[in-house]
Amino acid sequence: MAPVQADAAEEILLGVDPHKDVHAAAVFTVLGVILDGRTFPAATESYRQLAA
């Protein structure tokens, strides 16, 4: 998924769907427009990447 720019005044949210082997994260506006989404393996280094 290619990242999409949000208006600077727009509120955005981060949602994380954790699973045993992989976590999915999505950044979206309060109106439901998806700005970016990524998956991360469920491992210590990946938690750092997700937070960054």
C-alpha distance matrix in Angstrom:
0.0 3.8 6.4 9.0 12.7 15.1 18.8 20.8 23.0 20.4 20.4 17.2 17.0 15.5 15.6 16.0 16.8 19.1 20.2 22.7 20.7 17.1 15.8 12.6 11.9 10.3 11.5 12.7 15.7 19.0 18.6 15.6 12.9 9.6 8.8 6.5 6.5 7.9 10.9 14.2 17.4 20.3 22.3 24.1 22.1 18.8 20.2 20.9 17.4 16.1 18.8 18.1
3.8 0.0 3.8 6.5 10.0 13.0 16.5 18.5 21.1 18.9 19.5 16.6 17.2 16.2 17.1 18.0 19.4 21.7 23.2 25.8 23.6 20.0 18.5 15.3 13.9 11.9 11.9 12.9 15.4 19.0 18.7 16.3 13.0 10.2 8.2 6.6 8.4 10.1 13.5 16.4 19.8 22.7 24.3 25.6 23.3 20.2 21.5 21.6 17.9 17.0 19.2 17.8
6.4 3.8 0.0 3.8 6.7 9.6 13.2 14.8 17.5 15.5 16.0 13.3 14.2 13.6 15.2 16.6 18.7 21.1 23.2 25.9 24.1 20.4 18.2 15.1 12.8 10.4 9.3 10.4 12.6 16.3 16.5 14.5 11.3 8.6 5.5 4.7 7.8 10.1 13.8 16.4 20.1 22.5 24.0 24.8 22.6 19.6 20.3 20.0 16.6 15.4 17.1 15.5
9.0 6.5 3.8 0.0 3.8 6.6 10.0 12.3 14.8 12.8 14.0 11.9 13.7 14.0 16.0 18.1 20.3 23.2 25.5 28.5 27.1 23.3 20.8 17.4 14.8 11.7 9.7 9.5 10.6 14.3 14.0 12.7 9.1 7.7 4.7 6.5 10.2 13.1 16.9 19.6 23.3 25.5 27.2 27.8 25.7 22.7 23.0 22.8 19.6 18.1 19.2 17.8
12.7 10.0 6.7 3.8 0.0 3.8 6.8 8.8 11.6 10.3 12.1 10.8 13.5 14.5 17.1 19.6 22.3 25.1 27.7 30.8 29.5 25.7 23.0 19.8 16.7 13.7 10.8 10.3 10.4 13.9 14.0 13.7 10.4 9.9 6.7 9.1 12.9 15.7 19.4 21.8 25.6 27.5 28.8 29.0 26.9 24.2 24.1 23.4 20.5 19.1 19.5 17.8
15.1 13.0 9.6 6.6 3.8 0.0 3.8 6.2 8.2 6.5 8.6 8.1 11.3 13.3 16.1 19.1 21.9 25.0 27.9 31.2 30.3 26.6 23.5 20.3 16.9 13.6 10.2 8.9 7.7 10.9 11.2 11.7 9.1 9.6 7.2 10.4 14.0 17.1 20.7 23.0 26.8 28.3 29.8 29.8 28.0 25.3 24.6 24.1 21.6 19.7 19.6 18.5
18.8 16.5 13.2 10.0 6.8 3.8 0.0 3.8 5.5 5.2 8.6 9.6 13.3 15.9 18.9 22.1 25.0 28.1 31.2 34.5 33.8 30.1 26.8 23.8 20.3 17.0 13.5 11.7 9.6 11.9 12.1 13.7 11.5 12.9 10.9 14.2 17.7 20.8 24.3 26.5 30.3 31.6 33.0 32.7 31.0 28.4 27.6 26.8 24.6 22.7 22.2 21.0
20.8 18.5 14.8 12.3 8.8 6.2 3.8 0.0 3.8 5.6 8.2 9.7 13.3 15.8 19.2 22.3 25.6 28.4 31.7 34.8 34.2 30.5 27.2 24.5 20.8 18.0 14.2 13.2 11.1 13.1 14.4 16.0 14.3 15.2 12.9 15.6 19.0 21.7 25.1 26.7 30.4 31.5 32.5 31.8 30.1 27.9 26.7 25.6 23.7 22.1 20.9 19.6
23.0 21.1 17.5 14.8 11.6 8.2 5.5 3.8 0.0 3.8 6.6 9.4 13.1 16.2 19.4 22.8 26.0 28.9 32.4 35.6 35.5 31.9 28.4 25.7 22.0 19.0 15.3 13.6 10.7 11.6 12.9 15.3 14.4 16.1 14.5 17.5 20.7 23.6 26.8 28.5 32.2 32.9 34.1 33.5 32.1 29.8 28.2 27.4 25.9 23.8 22.5 21.7
20.4 18.9 15.5 12.8 10.3 6.5 5.2 5.6 3.8 0.0 3.8 6.4 10.1 13.4 16.3 19.8 22.8 25.9 29.3 32.7 32.6 29.0 25.5 22.6 19.0 15.9 12.2 10.1 7.0 7.9 9.3 11.5 10.9 12.6 11.6 14.8 17.8 20.9 24.1 26.0 29.7 30.4 31.9 31.6 30.4 27.8 26.3 25.9 24.3 21.9 20.9 20.6
20.4 19.5 16.0 14.0 12.1 8.6 8.6 8.2 6.6 3.8 0.0 3.8 7.0 10.5 13.4 17.0 20.1 23.1 26.5 29.9 30.1 26.7 23.0 20.4 16.8 14.0 10.5 8.7 5.9 6.1 8.9 10.6 11.0 12.2 11.6 14.3 16.6 19.5 22.3 24.1 27.5 27.8 29.5 29.1 28.2 25.7 23.8 23.7 22.4 19.6 18.5 18.7
17.2 16.6 13.3 11.9 10.8 8.1 9.6 9.7 9.4 6.4 3.8 0.0 3.8 7.0 10.0 13.5 16.7 19.6 23.0 26.4 26.5 23.0 19.3 16.7 13.1 10.3 6.8 5.5 4.3 6.0 8.9 9.2 9.3 9.5 8.8 10.9 13.0 15.8 18.5 20.3 23.8 24.2 25.9 25.7 24.9 22.1 20.5 20.5 19.1 16.2 15.5 15.8
17.0 17.2 14.2 13.7 13.5 11.3 13.3 13.3 13.1 10.1 7.0 3.8 0.0 3.8 6.5 10.0 13.2 16.1 19.6 23.0 23.3 20.0 16.3 13.9 10.4 8.2 5.6 5.4 6.1 6.8 10.1 9.3 10.2 9.6 9.7 10.8 11.7 14.1 16.3 17.9 21.1 21.2 23.1 23.0 22.6 19.8 17.8 18.5 17.3 14.0 13.5 14.7
15.5 16.2 13.6 14.0 14.5 13.3 15.9 15.8 16.2 13.4 10.5 7.0 3.8 0.0 3.8 6.7 10.2 12.8 16.3 19.5 19.7 16.4 12.6 10.5 7.0 5.7 4.5 6.6 8.9 10.2 13.0 11.3 11.9 10.0 9.9 9.6 9.4 11.1 12.9 14.2 17.4 17.4 19.3 19.4 19.1 16.1 14.2 15.2 14.0 10.5 10.4 12.0
15.6 17.1 15.2 16.0 17.1 16.1 18.9 19.2 19.4 16.3 13.4 10.0 6.5 3.8 0.0 3.8 6.7 9.8 13.2 16.6 17.2 14.1 10.3 8.2 5.6 5.3 6.4 8.0 10.7 11.4 13.8 11.4 12.6 10.5 11.5 10.7 9.3 10.7 11.6 13.1 15.9 15.7 18.1 18.8 19.0 15.8 14.0 15.8 14.8 11.1 11.8 14.1
16.0 18.0 16.6 18.1 19.6 19.1 22.1 22.3 22.8 19.8 17.0 13.5 10.0 6.7 3.8 0.0 3.8 6.1 9.6 13.0 13.5 10.5 6.8 5.7 4.4 6.6 9.0 11.3 14.4 15.2 17.4 14.8 15.7 13.1 13.9 12.1 9.7 9.7 9.3 10.2 12.5 12.0 14.6 15.6 16.2 12.9 11.2 13.7 13.0 9.3 10.7 13.4
16.8 19.4 18.7 20.3 22.3 21.9 25.0 25.6 26.0 22.8 20.1 16.7 13.2 10.2 6.7 3.8 0.0 3.8 6.7 10.3 11.3 8.8 5.7 5.1 6.3 8.7 11.8 13.7 16.8 17.4 19.2 16.1 17.3 14.6 16.1 14.1 11.1 10.7 9.3 10.4 11.9 11.2 14.5 16.3 17.3 13.9 12.7 15.8 15.1 11.7 13.7 16.5
19.1 21.7 21.1 23.2 25.1 25.0 28.1 28.4 28.9 25.9 23.1 19.6 16.1 12.8 9.8 6.1 3.8 0.0 3.8 7.0 8.4 6.7 4.4 6.5 8.5 11.7 14.7 17.1 20.3 20.9 22.9 19.9 20.9 18.1 19.2 16.7 13.5 12.1 9.7 9.5 9.8 8.1 11.5 13.4 15.1 12.1 10.9 14.4 14.3 11.4 13.5 16.5
20.2 23.2 23.2 25.5 27.7 27.9 31.2 31.7 32.4 29.3 26.5 23.0 19.6 16.3 13.2 9.6 6.7 3.8 0.0 3.8 5.7 5.4 5.5 8.1 11.1 14.3 17.7 20.0 23.3 24.1 25.7 22.5 23.4 20.5 21.7 19.0 15.4 13.6 10.5 10.1 9.2 7.6 11.2 14.0 15.8 13.0 12.7 16.4 16.2 13.9 16.3 19.2
22.7 25.8 25.9 28.5 30.8 31.2 34.5 34.8 35.6 32.7 29.9 26.4 23.0 19.5 16.6 13.0 10.3 7.0 3.8 0.0 3.8 6.1 7.9 11.1 14.2 17.7 21.0 23.6 26.9 27.8 29.4 26.2 27.0 24.0 24.9 22.0 18.4 16.0 12.5 11.1 9.0 6.7 9.9 12.9 15.2 13.1 13.1 16.9 17.1 15.4 17.9 20.7
20.7 23.6 24.1 27.1 29.5 30.3 33.8 34.2 35.5 32.6 30.1 26.5 23.3 19.7 17.2 13.5 11.3 8.4 5.7 3.8 0.0 3.8 7.1 10.3 13.6 17.1 20.6 23.3 26.9 28.3 29.8 26.4 26.7 23.3 23.9 20.7 17.0 14.1 10.3 8.7 6.0 5.1 8.2 11.8 13.4 11.1 12.2 15.7 15.3 14.3 17.3 19.5
17.1 20.0 20.4 23.3 25.7 26.6 30.1 30.5 31.9 29.0 26.7 23.0 20.0 16.4 14.1 10.5 8.8 6.7 5.4 6.1 3.8 0.0 3.8 6.7 10.0 13.4 16.9 19.7 23.4 24.9 26.4 23.1 23.1 19.7 20.1 16.8 13.2 10.3 6.6 5.5 4.3 4.8 8.4 11.7 12.5 9.4 10.5 13.8 12.8 11.3 14.6 16.7
15.8 18.5 18.2 20.8 23.0 23.5 26.8 27.2 28.4 25.5 23.0 19.3 16.3 12.6 10.3 6.8 5.7 4.4 5.5 7.9 7.1 3.8 0.0 3.8 6.6 10.2 13.5 16.4 20.0 21.4 23.1 19.9 20.2 16.8 17.3 14.3 10.8 8.5 5.6 5.2 6.2 6.2 9.5 11.9 12.5 9.0 9.1 12.4 11.4 8.9 11.9 14.3
12.6 15.3 15.1 17.4 19.8 20.3 23.8 24.5 25.7 22.6 20.4 16.7 13.9 10.5 8.2 5.7 5.1 6.5 8.1 11.1 10.3 6.7 3.8 0.0 3.8 6.9 10.5 13.1 16.8 18.4 19.8 16.5 16.5 13.2 13.8 10.9 7.4 5.9 4.3 6.4 8.9 9.8 12.9 15.0 15.0 11.2 11.3 14.0 12.2 9.4 12.4 14.3
11.9 13.9 12.8 14.8 16.7 16.9 20.3 20.8 22.0 19.0 16.8 13.1 10.4 7.0 5.6 4.4 6.3 8.5 11.1 14.2 13.6 10.0 6.6 3.8 0.0 3.8 6.9 10.0 13.6 15.5 17.2 14.2 14.1 10.8 11.0 8.4 5.6 5.4 6.1 8.0 11.2 12.0 14.5 15.7 15.3 11.7 11.2 13.1 11.2 7.8 10.2 11.9
10.3 11.9 10.4 11.7 13.7 13.6 17.0 18.0 19.0 15.9 14.0 10.3 8.2 5.7 5.3 6.6 8.7 11.7 14.3 17.7 17.1 13.4 10.2 6.9 3.8 0.0 3.8 6.4 10.1 12.3 13.7 10.7 10.3 7.1 7.5 5.7 4.2 6.5 8.7 11.3 14.7 15.8 18.2 19.3 18.6 15.1 14.5 15.9 13.7 10.5 12.3 13.3
11.5 11.9 9.3 9.7 10.8 10.2 13.5 14.2 15.3 12.2 10.5 6.8 5.6 4.5 6.4 9.0 11.8 14.7 17.7 21.0 20.6 16.9 13.5 10.5 6.9 3.8 0.0 3.8 7.2 9.9 11.6 9.5 8.7 6.1 5.4 5.3 6.3 9.1 11.9 14.1 17.7 18.7 20.7 21.2 20.2 17.0 16.1 16.7 14.6 11.6 12.4 12.9
12.7 12.9 10.4 9.5 10.3 8.9 11.7 13.2 13.6 10.1 8.7 5.5 5.4 6.6 8.0 11.3 13.7 17.1 20.0 23.6 23.3 19.7 16.4 13.1 10.0 6.4 3.8 0.0 3.8 6.7 7.9 5.9 5.3 4.2 5.1 7.1 8.7 12.1 15.0 17.5 21.0 21.9 24.2 24.8 24.0 20.7 19.7 20.4 18.4 15.3 15.9 16.5
15.7 15.4 12.6 10.6 10.4 7.7 9.6 11.1 10.7 7.0 5.9 4.3 6.1 8.9 10.7 14.4 16.8 20.3 23.3 26.9 26.9 23.4 20.0 16.8 13.6 10.1 7.2 3.8 0.0 3.8 5.2 5.2 5.2 6.6 7.3 10.3 12.4 15.9 18.7 21.2 24.7 25.4 27.6 28.0 27.2 24.0 22.8 23.3 21.4 18.4 18.4 18.8
19.0 19.0 16.3 14.3 13.9 10.9 11.9 13.1 11.6 7.9 6.1 6.0 6.8 10.2 11.4 15.2 17.4 20.9 24.1 27.8 28.3 24.9 21.4 18.4 15.5 12.3 9.9 6.7 3.8 0.0 3.8 5.4 7.5 9.5 10.9 13.7 15.3 18.6 21.0 23.4 26.7 26.9 29.2 29.6 29.2 26.1 24.4 25.2 23.7 20.5 20.2 21.1
18.6 18.7 16.5 14.0 14.0 11.2 12.1 14.4 12.9 9.3 8.9 8.9 10.1 13.0 13.8 17.4 19.2 22.9 25.7 29.4 29.8 26.4 23.1 19.8 17.2 13.7 11.6 7.9 5.2 3.8 0.0 3.8 5.9 9.1 11.1 14.3 16.0 19.6 22.3 25.0 28.3 29.0 31.5 32.1 31.6 28.3 27.0 27.9 26.1 22.9 23.1 23.8
15.6 16.3 14.5 12.7 13.7 11.7 13.7 16.0 15.3 11.5 10.6 9.2 9.3 11.3 11.4 14.8 16.1 19.9 22.5 26.2 26.4 23.1 19.9 16.5 14.2 10.7 9.5 5.9 5.2 5.4 3.8 0.0 3.8 6.2 9.1 11.7 12.9 16.5 19.0 21.9 25.2 25.9 28.7 29.6 29.2 25.7 24.7 25.9 23.9 20.7 21.4 22.3
12.9 13.0 11.3 9.1 10.4 9.1 11.5 14.3 14.4 10.9 11.0 9.3 10.2 11.9 12.6 15.7 17.3 20.9 23.4 27.0 26.7 23.1 20.2 16.5 14.1 10.3 8.7 5.3 5.2 7.5 5.9 3.8 0.0 3.8 6.3 9.3 11.4 15.2 18.2 21.3 24.7 26.0 28.5 29.5 28.6 25.1 24.5 25.4 23.0 20.1 21.1 21.3
9.6 10.2 8.6 7.7 9.9 9.6 12.9 15.2 16.1 12.6 12.2 9.5 9.6 10.0 10.5 13.1 14.6 18.1 20.5 24.0 23.3 19.7 16.8 13.2 10.8 7.1 6.1 4.2 6.6 9.5 9.1 6.2 3.8 0.0 3.8 5.8 7.6 11.4 14.4 17.6 21.1 22.6 25.1 26.2 25.1 21.6 21.3 22.2 19.6 16.9 18.3 18.5
8.8 8.2 5.5 4.7 6.7 7.2 10.9 12.9 14.5 11.6 11.6 8.8 9.7 9.9 11.5 13.9 16.1 19.2 21.7 24.9 23.9 20.1 17.3 13.8 11.0 7.5 5.4 5.1 7.3 10.9 11.1 9.1 6.3 3.8 0.0 3.8 7.2 10.7 14.2 17.1 20.8 22.5 24.5 25.2 23.7 20.4 20.3 20.6 17.8 15.5 16.6 16.1
6.5 6.6 4.7 6.5 9.1 10.4 14.2 15.6 17.5 14.8 14.3 10.9 10.8 9.6 10.7 12.1 14.1 16.7 19.0 22.0 20.7 16.8 14.3 10.9 8.4 5.7 5.3 7.1 10.3 13.7 14.3 11.7 9.3 5.8 3.8 0.0 3.8 7.0 10.7 13.5 17.2 19.2 21.1 22.1 20.4 17.1 17.4 17.8 14.7 12.6 14.4 13.9
6.5 8.4 7.8 10.2 12.9 14.0 17.7 19.0 20.7 17.8 16.6 13.0 11.7 9.4 9.3 9.7 11.1 13.5 15.4 18.4 17.0 13.2 10.8 7.4 5.6 4.2 6.3 8.7 12.4 15.3 16.0 12.9 11.4 7.6 7.2 3.8 0.0 3.8 7.1 10.3 13.9 15.9 18.2 19.6 18.2 14.7 15.1 16.2 13.3 10.9 13.5 13.7
7.9 10.1 10.1 13.1 15.7 17.1 20.8 21.7 23.6 20.9 19.5 15.8 14.1 11.1 10.7 9.7 10.7 12.1 13.6 16.0 14.1 10.3 8.5 5.9 5.4 6.5 9.1 12.1 15.9 18.6 19.6 16.5 15.2 11.4 10.7 7.0 3.8 0.0 3.8 6.8 10.4 12.8 14.8 16.4 15.0 11.4 12.5 13.8 10.7 8.8 12.1 12.3
10.9 13.5 13.8 16.9 19.4 20.7 24.3 25.1 26.8 24.1 22.3 18.5 16.3 12.9 11.6 9.3 9.3 9.7 10.5 12.5 10.3 6.6 5.6 4.3 6.1 8.7 11.9 15.0 18.7 21.0 22.3 19.0 18.2 14.4 14.2 10.7 7.1 3.8 0.0 3.8 6.9 9.4 11.8 14.0 13.1 9.4 10.8 12.9 10.3 8.7 12.3 13.3
14.2 16.4 16.4 19.6 21.8 23.0 26.5 26.7 28.5 26.0 24.1 20.3 17.9 14.2 13.1 10.2 10.4 9.5 10.1 11.1 8.7 5.5 5.2 6.4 8.0 11.3 14.1 17.5 21.2 23.4 25.0 21.9 21.3 17.6 17.1 13.5 10.3 6.8 3.8 0.0 3.8 6.4 8.2 10.3 9.5 5.8 7.8 10.0 8.0 7.1 10.8 12.0
17.4 19.8 20.1 23.3 25.6 26.8 30.3 30.4 32.2 29.7 27.5 23.8 21.1 17.4 15.9 12.5 11.9 9.8 9.2 9.0 6.0 4.3 6.2 8.9 11.2 14.7 17.7 21.0 24.7 26.7 28.3 25.2 24.7 21.1 20.8 17.2 13.9 10.4 6.9 3.8 0.0 3.8 5.6 8.9 8.8 6.0 8.4 11.1 10.0 9.7 13.1 14.6
20.3 22.7 22.5 25.5 27.5 28.3 31.6 31.5 32.9 30.4 27.8 24.2 21.2 17.4 15.7 12.0 11.2 8.1 7.6 6.7 5.1 4.8 6.2 9.8 12.0 15.8 18.7 21.9 25.4 26.9 29.0 25.9 26.0 22.6 22.5 19.2 15.9 12.8 9.4 6.4 3.8 0.0 3.8 7.1 8.7 6.5 7.3 10.7 10.9 10.2 12.8 15.1
22.3 24.3 24.0 27.2 28.8 29.8 33.0 32.5 34.1 31.9 29.5 25.9 23.1 19.3 18.1 14.6 14.5 11.5 11.2 9.9 8.2 8.4 9.5 12.9 14.5 18.2 20.7 24.2 27.6 29.2 31.5 28.7 28.5 25.1 24.5 21.1 18.2 14.8 11.8 8.2 5.6 3.8 0.0 3.8 5.7 5.2 6.5 9.1 10.0 10.5 12.6 14.5
24.1 25.6 24.8 27.8 29.0 29.8 32.7 31.8 33.5 31.6 29.1 25.7 23.0 19.4 18.8 15.6 16.3 13.4 14.0 12.9 11.8 11.7 11.9 15.0 15.7 19.3 21.2 24.8 28.0 29.6 32.1 29.6 29.5 26.2 25.2 22.1 19.6 16.4 14.0 10.3 8.9 7.1 3.8 0.0 3.8 5.4 5.3 6.9 9.1 10.1 11.1 13.0
22.1 23.3 22.6 25.7 26.9 28.0 31.0 30.1 32.1 30.4 28.2 24.9 22.6 19.1 19.0 16.2 17.3 15.1 15.8 15.2 13.4 12.5 12.5 15.0 15.3 18.6 20.2 24.0 27.2 29.2 31.6 29.2 28.6 25.1 23.7 20.4 18.2 15.0 13.1 9.5 8.8 8.7 5.7 3.8 0.0 3.8 5.4 5.2 6.5 8.8 10.1 10.9
18.8 20.2 19.6 22.7 24.2 25.3 28.4 27.9 29.8 27.8 25.7 22.1 19.8 16.1 15.8 12.9 13.9 12.1 13.0 13.1 11.1 9.4 9.0 11.2 11.7 15.1 17.0 20.7 24.0 26.1 28.3 25.7 25.1 21.6 20.4 17.1 14.7 11.4 9.4 5.8 6.0 6.5 5.2 5.4 3.8 0.0 3.8 5.3 4.9 6.1 8.6 9.7
20.2 21.5 20.3 23.0 24.1 24.6 27.6 26.7 28.2 26.3 23.8 20.5 17.8 14.2 14.0 11.2 12.7 10.9 12.7 13.1 12.2 10.5 9.1 11.3 11.2 14.5 16.1 19.7 22.8 24.4 27.0 24.7 24.5 21.3 20.3 17.4 15.1 12.5 10.8 7.8 8.4 7.3 6.5 5.3 5.4 3.8 0.0 3.8 5.4 5.0 6.2 8.6
20.9 21.6 20.0 22.8 23.4 24.1 26.8 25.6 27.4 25.9 23.7 20.5 18.5 15.2 15.8 13.7 15.8 14.4 16.4 16.9 15.7 13.8 12.4 14.0 13.1 15.9 16.7 20.4 23.3 25.2 27.9 25.9 25.4 22.2 20.6 17.8 16.2 13.8 12.9 10.0 11.1 10.7 9.1 6.9 5.2 5.3 3.8 0.0 3.8 5.4 5.2 6.2
17.4 17.9 16.6 19.6 20.5 21.6 24.6 23.7 25.9 24.3 22.4 19.1 17.3 14.0 14.8 13.0 15.1 14.3 16.2 17.1 15.3 12.8 11.4 12.2 11.2 13.7 14.6 18.4 21.4 23.7 26.1 23.9 23.0 19.6 17.8 14.7 13.3 10.7 10.3 8.0 10.0 10.9 10.0 9.1 6.5 4.9 5.4 3.8 0.0 3.8 5.5 5.1
16.1 17.0 15.4 18.1 19.1 19.7 22.7 22.1 23.8 21.9 19.6 16.2 14.0 10.5 11.1 9.3 11.7 11.4 13.9 15.4 14.3 11.3 8.9 9.4 7.8 10.5 11.6 15.3 18.4 20.5 22.9 20.7 20.1 16.9 15.5 12.6 10.9 8.8 8.7 7.1 9.7 10.2 10.5 10.1 8.8 6.1 5.0 5.4 3.8 0.0 3.8 5.4
18.8 19.2 17.1 19.2 19.5 19.6 22.2 20.9 22.5 20.9 18.5 15.5 13.5 10.4 11.8 10.7 13.7 13.5 16.3 17.9 17.3 14.6 11.9 12.4 10.2 12.3 12.4 15.9 18.4 20.2 23.1 21.4 21.1 18.3 16.6 14.4 13.5 12.1 12.3 10.8 13.1 12.8 12.6 11.1 10.1 8.6 6.2 5.2 5.5 3.8 0.0 3.8
18.1 17.8 15.5 17.8 17.8 18.5 21.0 19.6 21.7 20.6 18.7 15.8 14.7 12.0 14.1 13.4 16.5 16.5 19.2 20.7 19.5 16.7 14.3 14.3 11.9 13.3 12.9 16.5 18.8 21.1 23.8 22.3 21.3 18.5 16.1 13.9 13.7 12.3 13.3 12.0 14.6 15.1 14.5 13.0 10.9 9.7 8.6 6.2 5.1 5.4 3.8 0.0
